Amino acid sequence: MVKQKTTYVCSDCGAEHGQWQGQCAACKSWNTLSKINLGVSSSPAASADFRRDGYAGARSDVQNLSDIDIESLPRYSTSIGELDRVLGGGLVPGSVILVGGSPGAGKSTVLLQIMCKLSVNTKPALYVTGEESLQQVGMRAKRLNLPDKNLKMLAETNVEKICEAAQEHSPELLVVDSIQVMHSLSVPSAPGSVSQVRESAAYLIQYAKQTNTVLFLVGHVTKEGNLAGPKVLEHMIDCFIMLEGGSDSKYRILRGQKNRFGAVNEIGVFAMTERGLLEVKNPSAIFLARADEDAPGSLVMVLWEGTRPLLVEIQALVDSTPLGNPRRVAVGLDQNRLAMLLAVLHRHGGLYMADQDVFVNVVGGVKVSETSADLALVLAIVSSFKDFTLPKDLVVFGEVGLAGEIRPVPGGQERLSEAVKHGFKKAIVPKGNLPKTKIDGLELIGVTKLVQALDAI
């Protein structure tokens, strides 16, 4: 007997369920299950015969890890240094790269730049557009003055036809813009649905792996800033990079969220210009464009992004509030961590701010996720609360614990070296991060307690 097999997949986490239910058992989200047809299955006896006759196909050979040849798939550059850094050193043949970002961030622009430049350098490339017409893409290439003679273009949304065209022209690079508008004839649902996105991506990924083609997939984001579509899409691809920044900012930050060929959380900084996205080779310089006059609440901290240190200015504003519930606003920082540090500052620093509004901001649109910004954040808040300015040549980093202790952070030597390059002469750092040898031109103050850091300023 032939039986239609179905399953129910959560659009948030990708978990599968045997029957429909209101809440996903894996991620606890409500009303996120969608029905997916898996095709037909025959009787158990027929299935057993199918497995016995060679369901798994030819068996792969077992190899020692040391005998695997990794030189057969060399990387090659994208012609953009900051993008190469985020990808872990360049493009790997057969890799699948998912590019996400808000509308207008520049996803299509940067991919068009890459494809045009590499197609000139004898790299066959095919750009598939499903949202824009060929004329719109051509107008963008002319406006950006890109070399467009060798780039092949295709306006199509059917993945079977896309792979047929790719088989005919054999490109080494393939861009599909975007995966949310693609559809497969074997899936009876609308483009953008959970089943269509998953099956269309799987079809394209299979082609890329079989032909050693570098595949770029453009992905939409939700209003919360997360990647739209099923969560399983992020597991299927090799690399996921997110282009952060909107139309209100000149700079864009390309952040690696997942990378099977390099470090995660590496960032690349770009500037949106009339010629498209241009890489910023010294991002610390643009984030340190401070005002000429000193102001309370301003301080420079040293972050660690991927494989390099980054100097960023942090600002704090503390003001009395007429409201019974003071506000705690953090832009670029974790708001819960701000509340925790204010409690530590009260308990171990003796500063009461329960009747004050506290606003903190990281300049340049950088999002800080590591704890090395704790000490700089606390000192910037104290500077604004006491209304005194900190020296412009002062740099700070360190983690603050709940007991008021200052904990060391990774990469202390590299952070200090980056600060010296930009002319900083004084640093307040955890005592555990003090270098064994003296750094010329830099006065170091090592602290182990919060009160010691407050005394130092």
N, C-alpha and C positions, 0 to 999 in steps of 0.2 A: 504494500500500500504506500502511496505517496502522501507525505504530510508536509504542510507548510510550516517552517520553523521561524519563530519570531522571538525577539528579546526586547527588553526595555532598557535604554541607556540614559544615564544622567548627563545632562548637558553641562554641568559644572565640573564634575570630577571624572566622568567617563565610566563609572561603575555600571555593571550589567545586572539586571534583575530578571527573574523568570516570569514575573507578572507585574502589572501596573500597581503602583501604590503612591499615595500622596507625598510621602517623604522618602528621600534617598537614604538608605540604611548606612551608606558609607560616609557622606559628607553632611547629612542631616538637612539638606536643602529641600524646600517645599516646591511641588509642582514643576519639577525639572526632568521628569522621565518622559522619553519619547519612544514610540514603537518603531522597531526596525525589523524588516523582513530579511532573514538570512538565506532564503532560498528554500529548496525542497530537500527532503531527506527520505530515503527509502526505508524498507523494513530493516530490523536489526540484523537479520541474516544476510541481506544484501550488503549492508554496511560492513559486516565482518568479511564477506568475500572481497569487497573493495580494498579493505586494509590488507588482507592476505595477499592480494595480487600486486601489491606495491604502492600503497597509498603514500608512503614517505618518499618514493622515488629513489634515485641513486644516493647511497650513503656517502657523506663527506669523510675524508681521511682525517685521522687524529694526528696532530702535530705537536711537537714541543714548542713552548712559548719562545724559546731562544732561536728556533729555526724559522720563525715567521719572517718573511721578507717585507720590511717596511720601506725599503728604498724604491719599490716599484710604483709607489703613489706619492711622488714629490709634490710639494706645495708650489704654487706660483702666486705672484702678487696681484692684487686688485688695482694697482696703480694709485691707491690712496693709502698712505701710511697709517693713519689713525684707524681705518677699517681693518687693515692687516693686523694691527695690535689687538683689536677686539676679537678677531677670528682666531687668534693664536699664532699668527705668522703668515697667513695667506689662505688661499683656497685649496681644498683637497678634492681631487677628482672623485666623483660619486657621492659627495656630501650634499645634504639637504639643509638649507638655511632658511629659517622663517624670520621675516622682518615685520615687526609690528610697530604701531605708533598711532598717535591721534591724527585726525584729518588735517592736512596742511602742514604736517611736520616735515615732510620732504622724503618720504619713502620712495615714491616713484622717481623723484628727481635724482636721488643718489644712485639708484639702480640703473637709470638711464645713462648717467655719467659713466658708471663702471662698464656697462655693456658697449657703449660707443668707443671708449678708450681701448678696451681689450679686443674688440673686433678689428681695430686698426692694426693691432699687433698679432695678426695671423691667428687669432682665437675665434673660431666660428661661434656666433652667438645668435640666439633667437629670443626675441622679446614678445611675449603673448599678453595682450591687453584684453581684459574682459569688461572693464568699466568705462574706459575711454575709447574714442574712435582713433583710427590711425592718423587722422588729420590733427587731432589734439596732441598726440604724442610728437608728431612731426613739428608742430608749432613750438612745443617746448624745447625740442632739440635745436631749432633755429635760434630761439631766444637765448639759449645758453651757449650758442656758438660751438656745438659739439660736432666731432667728425662722424657723420651719419651715413657714409657711403656703403660700408660693409655690413651694417647691422640689419639682420633679417627681422621683419615685423609680421605679426599675425593677430588678427582680431577674431577670437574664438572663445567659447565658454564650455565646449564639450571636450572632456579630457581624452576620450578615444581619438577624436580628430586631431587634438594637439599632439598626441604621441605619434600618430601617423605622419604628421608634418615633420616632427622631430626626427623620425626614422629616415625620412627622405633627405633631409638637409644635414643630418648628423652634427648638431651643434655641440660644442664643449661646454657652453653655458646656456642655461635656459631660465628665463624669468616668467613667472605666472602671476599676473596682477589682476585680481586677487583670488585667493582660494575660496572666499565666501560666495563668489558668483559662479564658480565652476560647478558642473553637474556631470553625472555619469548616466548613461542610458539604462544601466542595469539596476538603478536605484529609483523606485517610484515615489519620489518626494521632491519638494521644491528646492532650488538652490539656496544655500545658506542654512539648511536644516542640519541637525546633528549627523544623520546618516549620510547626507550628500557630502558634507565637508570631510567626514572621516573616509568614506570610500573614494572620493575624488583624490584626496591627498595620498591615500594608499596606492592608487593606480599610478600617479605621477612619481611617487617615491620608488616604486618597483621599477619603472622605466629608468630612473636616474641611477639606481644601483646596478642594473644590468648593463648599462652602456657607459658607466663611469662619467656621467654628465653632472656638472655642478648645477644644482637646482635651487633657485631662489623663489620662495613663496611669500607673497605679501599677505599679511593678515590684518583684519580689522580689530579694533578694541571696543570694549563696552564703555558706558558712561562712567564706570568706576575706574577705568584705566587698565583693565585686565584684557587678555586676549579673548576675542569672541570665538564661540564655537566650543566643541567638546574638549575637555581637558586632555583626552588621550592624544590630541594632535601634537601637544608639546612633547609627548613621549615618543612619537613616531619619528620626529625630525632629529638631526644631529646637532644643530646649533640654533638657538633662539636669541635674537638681538632686538632690543626695543629702542626706538628713536624717540627721545623725550624732548619736549619743548613745543611751544605753540607759536601762533602768529604774533603774540605780544613780546616775544623775545627774539633777538638776533641770533642767539647761539642755540645749538642743538647738541644734546648729549646722547651718544650711542652707547648703550649699556648691554653687556652680555649677560643674559639670564641663564643660559645653558650652553655648554660647549663641550663636545666630546673630543675636540682636538686642541684644547688649550684651557687657560685659566678662566674661571667664572668671575663675574662682577668686574671684568675689565671694562674701562670706559674709553671712548674716543670723543673728542670735542670738535665740533664743526661750527662754522659761521655761515649763515644764509646770506648770500650776496646776489648780485645781478647775474653772475656766472654760475649760479648753483651753490651747492654745499662745498665749501673749502675747508680743508683741515686746519686746525689750530695746533701747531706743534709744541707751543709752550702755554698750556692752559692756565698755569698758575698766574701768568702775567695778566690775563684778562680778568681773572677773579680777584686780583689785588688792585684794581683801579679804584683806589680809595679817594675820598674827598681831601682837598688841600688842608682844611681846618680839622683839627682833632675834635672828636665828639665823644661824650660818655657812652658806654655800652658797645663800643666797637673793638674787636679783637681778631687776630689772625690765628687760625688753627691749622694743623697739618693732618690731612686725612691720608688713608692708604687705599687707593682704588686699584684693584687688580694687582699689577706688578710695579706700580710706581706711586710715589708720594705726590700729594696735591695740596697746595696752599690755598685756603679759602677764608674769606672774611665772614665772621658771624656777628650779628647785631642783636642787641637786646634793648627793650624799652620797658621800664617799670614806672607805673603811674598809679596814683591813688584812685580808687573807684567809689562812686556814690552808691553802687549796688551792693546788695547783701551777699551776692555770690560773685567773687572776682573772676575775671576771664583769664584763661590760660591758652594762648594761641601760639602754635609752632608751625612755621613754614619751612619745609625741608628737613624737619626733625620729628622724632616720635613724641607726640603730645603726652603720652603716658610717662615717658622717661623724664620729660620736663617737670611734671608734677612730682615725680619721685625725687629729683635733684633739689627741688624747692624744699621738700621735707627734710632732706639731708642737710641742706644749708641752714634750716631753722634749728635742727637738733644739734648739729656739730659745729655750726658757724655762728650761732646766736643771732641770726638775722630773721626777723619776723615779717613775713610778706603776705599774711592771710587777708589783709585789707588792701592789697595792691593788684592791679591788672598787670600781667606779665606777657609781653609779646617778644618772640624771638624769630629771627629770619636768617637763612643762609643765603648770602649774596650770589647772584648768578644763576639761580634756579637749580643748584646742586642739591640732591637728596642724600642726606647723611644717614647711614644705617649702622655704622660701627660705633663702639663705645669710647673711642679715643677723643671724641668731641666733648666728653662730659666736663672736664676741667675748664676748657675754654668757655663753655656755655655758662658755667657757674660764675667764673670771673667776669664775664661780660654782664651778667645780671647784677652782680655786686657793683660794678662800675656805674651802671645806670641808676641803681638804687641810691648809691651814695653821691651821685652826680660828680664824678671825677673821671678824668681821661686817663687811659692807659698809654704807655709809650708806643709810637708807631713802629718801632723796631723790635717789638716784643712778639714772640711766637709761643704758643702753648699747646700741649696735648697731654692726654692722660685719662684713665678711667677712674671714676669716683664710685666707691662702694658704699653700701648702706651704713657701715660703721664709720664713715668719714675717712676711710683710707684711700690713698692714691695708688692705683695698681698700674704696673707697666703694661705697655702695648707692643705688638709686633712691629718690627722695622724701625726701631728707634734711631739707629745710626743713619739710615737712609733719609728719614724725616729731617733730622738735623742738618744733614748735608744739603738737602733741597732748600732749607731755610737760609743757609749761608749763601747759596747762589743768588738769592733774591735780596741780599743786603740786610738781613736781620742780625742784630747784635746781641740779643738777650733772649733766653728761653727758660720757661718754667716747665719742667718735665718730671715724670716719676723718677724717684731715685734709682729704681731698677733699670731705667733706660739711659743712665749716664754713661757715656763712652769711656773706655779704658784709657784712651789717649786724648789729650786736649785738642779741641778744634780751634784753630786760629781765628780770632776776630769774633768769637761767640762766647758770651758769658752764660754759664749754665747754672741753674738753681734746681737742685734735686729735692723733691718733697715726698714725704710719706703720709702726711695727714693733711686734711683740708685746711686746718687752721694755719699750717705752715705756708700754704699757697696764698691764703688771705694776708698773712703778715708780709709776704714777699711783694705784694702790690700796694 
